[in-house]
């Protein structure tokens, strides 16, 4: 079968949630979908649940591919292997602890084809203890691609790839592959590559994806020093990529905001010289950085670091048990 869409699903330690994910995928209204599951060596029986659930959908058996890792390699390698094994005209990701509306991929595919778009986004829900919270990266009609990139990638703190459907040609042209070894904010890097190279961007202003924030083992609940340093490295690589594309100056201010946000972690861990080394230009964007990237306490700590008043920051870090 010639597949219209490939859905790539990295699988790691999602045994409690993956059945719901698989059922939502197997029930899609679009028939010509290929599903590429990446087995990243879960330790909780996720693959057994996956295979047991898939067996209930024999009519989809020929549409499923499972790529197996011999050792755990992380989400970036899983995304890369998924892209390398997908054959559909359009590609999209789904996390194994989330789930989707059964109409999601048909609505996004139709929007792309009928509108001649090579990139389409949709709204989504955050799934929290208190219920569903709608969010999305939608944009107003008539914006230029540059303005869309600023609004969707840089001015919005939360940037993902599971709400983006892109043509295979766009993935190839943009070289939107996550930096291998970086397993946090790698989706920001991919999103910037896709948005920056897209010829036409479309939007489905309907929440079609359910982002599960109840999974306490997910990366957003288990952030470590390694993840924080990966975020800094990822933003540095993103800036380099924008320079390669010749569009960095258009996004310099917004890229500085991102870098300031990530490097602030160093200040809260008594690593002041590293902060000044990683981001020597931080004083130039202090006055423009939005509140969503730099809360008042963070801004104060950065100002103290700018004046080399590190001892005050150290005192505050100890007071709050941060170092």
N, C-alpha and C positions, 0 to 999 in steps of 0.2 A: 504493500500500500504506500502511496505517496502521502506523507503526513503533512498536514497544514501547520500543526503546532507540535513542538516537543516540550514536555514539562520535565524539568530536571529536579530531582529530589535527593539532596544529600541526607543520608540516614546515620544518625549517631545518638544513641541513648535517648530514645523517644518512645520507649515501649508503652508508656501509659497513654500516649496521645496518638500514636501512628495509625491505629485502626480507624479513627475518625478521619484522619487526613486521607488515607487510602480510599475510604468509602466516598468521600467528596470528590476525589479525582476520578474514580471509576464511574461515577454517576454523571459525568459531564455531558451536556447536551450536544457538544461538537463530537462527531464520530471519529474524524481523522486526526486523532491525537496519539502521539507516541509518549510513553512514560519511561524515563531513564532514572532508575534508582541507583544511588551510589552507596554501597555497603562500606562504611568507614570503620568497621570492626567495633561495633557496639559491645558493651559489657553487660547490658541489661536485658538481652533477648529481643531487641527491637526487630531483628531480621526474621525471627520465628513468627512474631506477630504479623509482620508484613506479608510473609509468604502464606500464612494461614488465611489472611484476609483476601489476598489476591486470588486464592483458590476458589473463592465464592463468586468470582467473575470470569468464568471460562471464556466468555465471548470477547474479553479484553486480553486474553493470555498472549495472543500474537502481537499485541501492541506494547508489551512490557519488556524492558531490558534491564538486567541487573549487572552493574559493574562492581566487581569485588576488589577491595584493597587487601593486601596481605597483612598490612599493619595500619594502625591509625595514622592518617596523614593530615587531618584537619580539614576545615570547610573549604579553604581556598583550593587545595588540591582536588577536593571532591567536585567543586564547581568547574574547574578546568577539565577534569575527566568527563564530566557531564556534557560540557560544550563539545568536546572532541568526539563524543559518541552519539550526539543528537543528529538527526537527519531531517527534521521538520523545516518548513519554510520560515516559521517564526519560533522563537525560543523564549522560555520564561522559567523562572525558578519557583519552587515551593519548599518551605521548610517542613521537616517531617513532624513537628509538634504543632503545626498550624492546620487550618483547613480552609476550604474555598467554597464560594457559592457555586452551585452546579451549572450556572449559566456563564461563569466567569470567562472561560477561554473562548467560547463562541462569541460573546459580546465584544471582547477585545479584538479577536481576529477579524470579525466583520467590520469593526470600526477602522482597523488598519487598511483592509482591502478596499472598502467603499470610499474611504477618504484619501487613499494614496499615501498613507503614512508608513514610515519605517520604524516608528516608535510610538507606543501607546501606554498610557498610565491609567490606573483606576484608583478610586478611593478605597479605604479599608477601615476595619474596626480594630482597636486595641481591646483585647479580652482581659478584663481585670476582675478582681474580687467583687467590686461594686457594680459590675455590669459591662456593657459595651460602650466604648467611646469612639465616635467617628473621627477620622482624620483623612488627610489626602494631600496630594501635591498639585491639585488642579490649578489652572491658570486662566486668565481672562482672554477673550478672543482679541486678535489683532496684535499680540505681542510678537516681537522679533524672536528668533531663536536665542540670541544672546540674552534677552530679557527673561526668556523661559528658563534658560540654564541658571541664571542668577536666582530666580524665584524658587525653582524646584530643587536645585542642588546646594546652593550656598546660603540662601536666606531661611531655609527650613532645616532645623537641627536633625531631624530623623529622615535619613535617606536610605532606601532599600532597593533590591532588584526584584523581589517577589511581586511587586506591584507594577513591574515594567515588562511589556511584551515587545520584543525587538526582532526585526527581520534578521535572518542569517547573514544577509549581505551587510547589514549594519554592524553586526558583531565582528565580521571579518574585516571590514573597512576601518572600524574604530579600534581594533585590537583590544577589545574590552575583555581582558582576562585579569582575574585578581592576581596581585603580586603573591607568588607562592611563598608560604611560610608566614604570611600575615593573615590571621584569622579573626581580626576585629577591625571594623570599618573598611574591609575589603570591598564591600558592596558600594560604599561611597565612591571609591576609585572607579569601579565598573560603571556606575551611574554617570559620573562626570564624562567618561569616555563616550558613552552612548549618547547622552544629551548633546555633547559638544559636536559630534559628527553627524547627528540626525539631519536629514533633509526636511522632513515634516513630522511634527509631533502632534499626536491626537490625545484626547482625554475622555474617559468614561466617568462622569461624575456620579458614580453609584458605588457604595461600599461592597466590594465583591470578595475581599480577602479578610480572614480572621486571624490576626496576629496574637498568638497565645502568650500572654505575660504571666500566666500562672505556673509555668514550668520553672521550678526553682533551680533546676540544673542547667538551664540555658545560660549562654554566655553573658547576657545582660545582668544576671544575678550572681555571676561568679567572676567578676572582673579582677584581674591581678596586675601586678607591676608589668608583667610581660605584655599584657593587652594594652596598657597605657603607652608603653614604648612603641608598640606596633602601630598605634593610632598616630603617633608623631611621625613615624617612618612612612606610613601610608600617605599622610598629607604632604610630606616632602616629595614622594614619588608622584603624587597627583600634580603638584606644582611643576615638576619637571616635565610631565606629560603635556600639560597645557602649554609650556614653552615649546615643546616639540611641534605642537599643533599651530603655533604662532598666535595663540589667543590669550596668553597669560596676562598681558596688561589689562585686558578687559575685565579680568576677574581678580586682579591683584588684591584689592581691598578686602573682598569677600574671602579670599584664600588666607589672608593675614588673620582674619577673624577666626577661622578654623584652626589655624596654627596656634594662635594665642590660647584658644580654648583647650587644646590638647596639651600644650606645654605648661599650662598652669598647674597641672598635676605635679610637676617637679618641685614647684614652690611648696606645696603642701607636704612634701617629703624631704625638706631640708636640702634640696639639690639646686641651690640658687645659681651657682656658676654654670651648671649644665643648662639651666633655663636661659641664661644670658648668651650662652654659646649657641644653643639650638635656634634661638629666635632673637637675634641682635636688633631687629627692626621693631620690637614690640612697642616701643614708645610712640611710634608713628601712627599706630592704629588704636591707641587707648581711648581717644576721644570719640571715635566713630563706632566702636564695637557695640553691637546691640545687647540689650539685657539678657536675651535668651542664650547668648554665648558666654556672657561674662557677668555673673551675679555680683551685687555690691561687695560681698566679702572677698570674692576672687579679685575684683578690681582693686580693692584696698591692698591686698597682699602683693599684687603686681606693682602697684605704685611704691610700696615699701621696698620691694626688690630693686626697682629702678633707681632708688636713692641709696642702694646698698645698706639698707637698714635690716639686714638679714636677721639680726639678733631678736628683733620684735617678732618676726615670722616664726623663728625657732621657738620662742616662748609660747606663742599661740598654738603651734603644732603640738608641743608637749602638753599644753593645757587641755587640748581636746583629744590627746592620745593618737595623733596622726603620725608620729615619728618615734 
